[in-house]
Amino acid sequence: MTAPVLLLLTHDATGAVVSVDQVDPAKPHVSVADLSATRGDGIFESVGIVGGRAQALEPHLERFARSARMLDLPAPDLDVWRSAILRAADLADEPETELLAKVIFTRGVEGTGVPTGWVHVFASPSYRAAREGGIRVVTLDRGYRSDVADTSPWLLQGAKTLSYAINMAALREAARRGADDVVFVSTDGIVLEGPNSNVIALIDGVYVTTPVELGVLKGTTQGAFFADVEARGAKVEYRSMTLAELQGASAVWLSSSGRQIAAVTELDGVPMAQDPAITPVELAALLAR
């Protein structure tokens, strides 16, 4: 089994990285006063590493920088973070094992103004069952209108923050309902995203996903999915879609960096239409990136 790798990125008061050091992942390194622990005040990315390759690294870094801007964090030096991710992946040195790199950037210890950062690479959980057998999904009301990103930007919709209590609560609710995952729906009936995934639906022959303007995360795996199907002549569209459209879609998938894609086999207890030909083809394409 792959031994985890942990790199600490030490910053100064300006937010600049002054060193990148490999440390023992089994020992404590983050202060209990760090705002990531006390307030969830920070951002992260999860980068899949398959065959020794960091997947969609540039889109991940772009989203990382966007999240930092939204939280008024110092601008991360993407060259340094890129180098740290690639170094950690090389140190893991398990090309036959799927890995995940957790990339964390926080506001640091309260009152110091000095950020905290690290890259943690470890063996990915097995997603074989979801990839091959699909997932059961429930829809949950997110409690916001679909225009909340414009009307209330301080709610940080569309930023990938460490404040994940609501997302974890939603997944526990899904489990209570006998499902595997969640699709959030706005109070005005628009399909948004999952707690850690984007929604892709095949509607009238077009692959559709919710646009970032509605406060969802810009999907790195979803973007790769769209690029691949477009290259093979399919049509894609970023637009709002209603729950009724999702329920009537020819097929639906959830996409994420670890699981890649998983077909939705059941939505709110109702069996969903499937496209058994496309899922294995796209999964193979995504894993080969």
C-alpha positions in Angstrom: 0.0 0.0 0.0 1.2 3.5 -0.8 2.8 5.3 2.1 1.3 8.9 2.3 3.5 11.9 1.5 3.2 15.2 3.2 4.8 18.5 2.1 4.4 21.6 4.3 4.6 25.0 2.5 5.8 27.5 5.0 4.8 31.1 4.4 5.9 34.5 5.6 3.6 37.4 6.7 3.3 38.6 3.0 1.9 35.2 2.0 5.0 34.2 0.1 6.2 30.6 0.4 9.6 30.5 2.0 10.1 26.7 2.1 8.6 23.4 1.0 9.6 20.6 3.3 8.8 16.9 3.4 7.6 15.9 6.9 6.3 12.8 8.6 2.6 12.6 7.9 2.1 10.5 11.1 3.1 13.5 13.3 1.2 16.6 14.1 2.0 19.8 12.1 -1.0 22.1 12.2 -1.8 24.3 15.2 -5.0 23.8 17.1 -5.4 27.6 16.7 -5.2 27.4 12.9 -8.3 28.9 11.4 -8.8 25.8 9.2 -9.5 23.9 12.4 -11.4 26.5 14.4 -13.4 28.2 11.6 -13.0 26.1 8.4 -11.4 29.3 7.0 -9.4 28.0 4.0 -9.5 26.4 0.6 -8.6 23.1 -0.9 -8.3 21.0 -4.1 -8.4 17.2 -4.5 -6.2 16.3 -7.5 -6.4 12.7 -8.8 -3.1 11.0 -9.7 -3.4 8.1 -12.0 -0.4 6.3 -13.5 1.9 8.8 -11.9 0.1 11.7 -13.7 -1.6 14.5 -11.9 -5.0 14.9 -13.6 -6.3 18.3 -14.8 -3.6 20.0 -12.8 -3.9 23.4 -14.5 -7.7 23.6 -14.1 -7.3 22.6 -10.4 -4.7 25.4 -9.9 -6.9 27.9 -11.6 -9.8 27.0 -9.4 -7.5 27.1 -6.4 -6.5 30.7 -7.2 -10.1 31.7 -7.8 -11.2 30.3 -4.4 -8.3 32.2 -2.8 -9.6 35.5 -4.4 -13.1 34.8 -3.2 -11.9 34.3 0.4 -9.5 37.3 0.3 -6.6 35.0 0.9 -3.1 35.9 -0.4 -2.7 34.9 -4.0 -1.1 31.5 -4.0 2.1 31.2 -6.1 0.9 28.6 -8.6 4.3 27.7 -9.8 5.3 26.8 -6.2 2.1 24.9 -5.6 2.4 23.1 -9.0 5.9 22.0 -8.2 4.9 20.8 -4.7 2.1 18.7 -6.1 4.3 17.1 -8.7 7.0 16.5 -6.2 4.6 14.8 -3.8 3.3 12.6 -6.6 6.8 11.6 -7.5 7.7 10.8 -3.9 4.6 8.6 -3.6 6.1 6.6 -6.6 3.2 4.2 -7.1 2.3 4.5 -10.8 0.0 1.5 -10.6 -2.1 2.9 -7.7 -4.7 5.6 -7.9 -3.7 8.4 -5.6 -5.3 11.6 -4.3 -3.5 14.9 -3.6 -5.2 17.1 -1.0 -4.0 20.6 -1.5 -4.8 22.9 1.5 -4.3 26.6 2.0 -5.6 28.3 5.1 -5.6 31.7 6.8 -3.3 30.3 9.4 -3.2 30.8 13.1 -5.6 33.4 14.2 -4.1 36.8 14.7 -0.8 36.1 13.0 -1.7 36.9 9.4 0.6 34.1 8.2 -1.1 31.4 6.0 -0.7 27.7 6.4 -0.4 25.3 3.4 0.3 21.7 2.7 0.1 18.9 0.0 -0.9 15.5 1.2 -0.8 12.5 -1.2 -2.3 9.2 -0.3 -3.9 6.1 -1.8 -7.3 6.8 -3.2 -10.3 4.9 -1.9 -11.7 2.3 -4.2 -14.4 3.7 -6.5 -14.9 0.5 -8.5 -18.4 -0.3 -7.3 -19.7 3.2 -8.1 -17.9 3.4 -11.5 -19.1 0.0 -12.6 -22.5 -0.3 -10.9 -23.6 3.3 -10.7 -25.0 5.3 -7.7 -28.3 6.0 -6.2 -28.9 9.7 -5.6 -31.4 11.9 -3.8 -32.2 15.5 -4.4 -32.0 18.0 -1.5 -33.0 21.6 -1.2 -29.9 23.7 -0.8 -31.9 26.5 0.7 -30.8 29.3 -1.7 -32.2 30.7 -5.0 -30.2 29.9 -8.1 -29.0 33.5 -8.3 -27.4 33.6 -4.9 -23.9 33.9 -6.3 -24.9 37.3 -7.7 -27.2 38.5 -4.9 -25.1 37.3 -1.9 -21.4 36.8 -2.9 -20.4 36.6 0.7 -22.0 33.2 0.9 -19.0 32.0 -1.2 -21.0 29.8 -3.6 -18.6 28.5 -6.2 -15.5 28.6 -3.9 -14.0 25.3 -2.8 -13.7 26.0 0.9 -12.9 23.8 4.0 -16.3 24.6 5.4 -17.8 21.2 4.6 -20.1 20.5 7.5 -23.2 21.1 5.3 -21.9 18.8 2.6 -21.2 16.0 5.0 -24.6 16.4 6.6 -26.2 16.1 3.2 -24.3 12.9 2.5 -25.4 11.5 5.9 -29.0 12.4 5.0 -28.6 10.5 1.7 -27.4 7.5 3.5 -30.4 7.7 5.8 -32.6 7.6 2.7 -30.8 4.6 1.3 -28.8 6.5 -1.3 -25.2 7.0 -2.1 -25.0 10.7 -3.0 -26.8 14.0 -3.4 -27.8 16.5 -6.0 -28.6 19.9 -4.6 -31.5 21.8 -6.0 -32.1 25.6 -5.5 -35.3 26.9 -3.9 -36.5 28.0 -7.4 -36.1 24.4 -8.7 -32.8 24.6 -10.6 -30.3 21.7 -10.5 -27.0 22.7 -8.9 -24.3 20.2 -8.0 -23.4 17.5 -5.5 -21.6 17.9 -2.3 -18.4 17.0 -4.0 -19.4 16.5 -7.7 -20.8 18.1 -10.8 -24.0 17.0 -12.5 -23.9 16.0 -16.2 -27.2 15.1 -17.9 -27.9 13.9 -21.5 -31.0 15.9 -22.5 -32.3 15.7 -26.1 -28.9 14.4 -27.4 -26.9 17.2 -25.7 -24.7 16.9 -22.6 -25.7 19.6 -20.2 -24.2 20.9 -16.9 -25.0 23.8 -14.6 -22.9 26.9 -15.3 -20.6 28.4 -12.7 -22.7 31.6 -12.8 -25.2 29.8 -10.7 -22.8 29.4 -7.8 -21.5 25.8 -8.5 -17.9 24.8 -8.7 -16.2 24.8 -12.0 -15.7 21.0 -12.6 -12.3 19.8 -13.6 -13.5 16.2 -14.4 -16.7 17.6 -15.9 -14.6 19.8 -18.2 -12.5 16.8 -19.3 -15.7 14.8 -19.9 -17.1 17.6 -22.1 -13.8 18.0 -24.0 -13.7 14.3 -24.8 -17.3 13.9 -26.0 -17.0 17.1 -28.0 -13.9 15.7 -29.7 -16.0 12.7 -30.8 -18.7 15.0 -32.2 -21.2 15.3 -29.4 -22.9 18.6 -28.4 -22.4 20.1 -24.9 -24.1 23.0 -23.2 -23.7 25.0 -20.0 -27.1 26.1 -18.9 -29.6 25.9 -16.0 -31.7 22.8 -15.9 -34.8 22.0 -14.0 -35.4 19.0 -11.8 -38.0 17.8 -14.3 -35.4 17.9 -17.0 -33.0 15.9 -14.8 -35.7 13.3 -14.1 -36.4 12.9 -17.8 -32.8 12.9 -19.0 -31.6 10.0 -21.2 -28.7 9.5 -18.7 -27.2 11.3 -15.7 -23.7 11.2 -14.2 -21.9 12.7 -11.3 -18.3 13.7 -11.9 -15.5 14.3 -9.4 -11.7 14.1 -9.2 -11.5 10.8 -7.2 -14.5 8.8 -8.5 -14.2 10.3 -12.0 -17.7 9.6 -13.3 -20.5 7.5 -12.0 -23.8 6.9 -13.7 -26.9 7.8 -11.7 -29.1 4.6 -11.6 -31.8 5.9 -9.3 -33.0 9.4 -8.5 -35.2 9.9 -5.4 -36.1 6.2 -5.5 -37.1 6.2 -9.2 -34.9 4.2 -11.6 -33.1 6.4 -14.1 -32.5 5.8 -17.8 -29.0 4.6 -18.7 -26.5 4.9 -21.5 -24.4 1.8 -20.8 -22.2 2.4 -23.9 -20.8 5.8 -22.9 -19.9 5.3 -19.2 -17.1 2.8 -19.6 -15.7 4.7 -22.7 -15.6 8.0 -20.8 -14.3 6.5 -17.6 -11.4 4.9 -19.6 -10.7 8.3 -21.3 -10.8 10.2 -18.0 -8.4 7.7 -16.3 -6.0 7.9 -19.2 -5.7 11.7 -19.1 
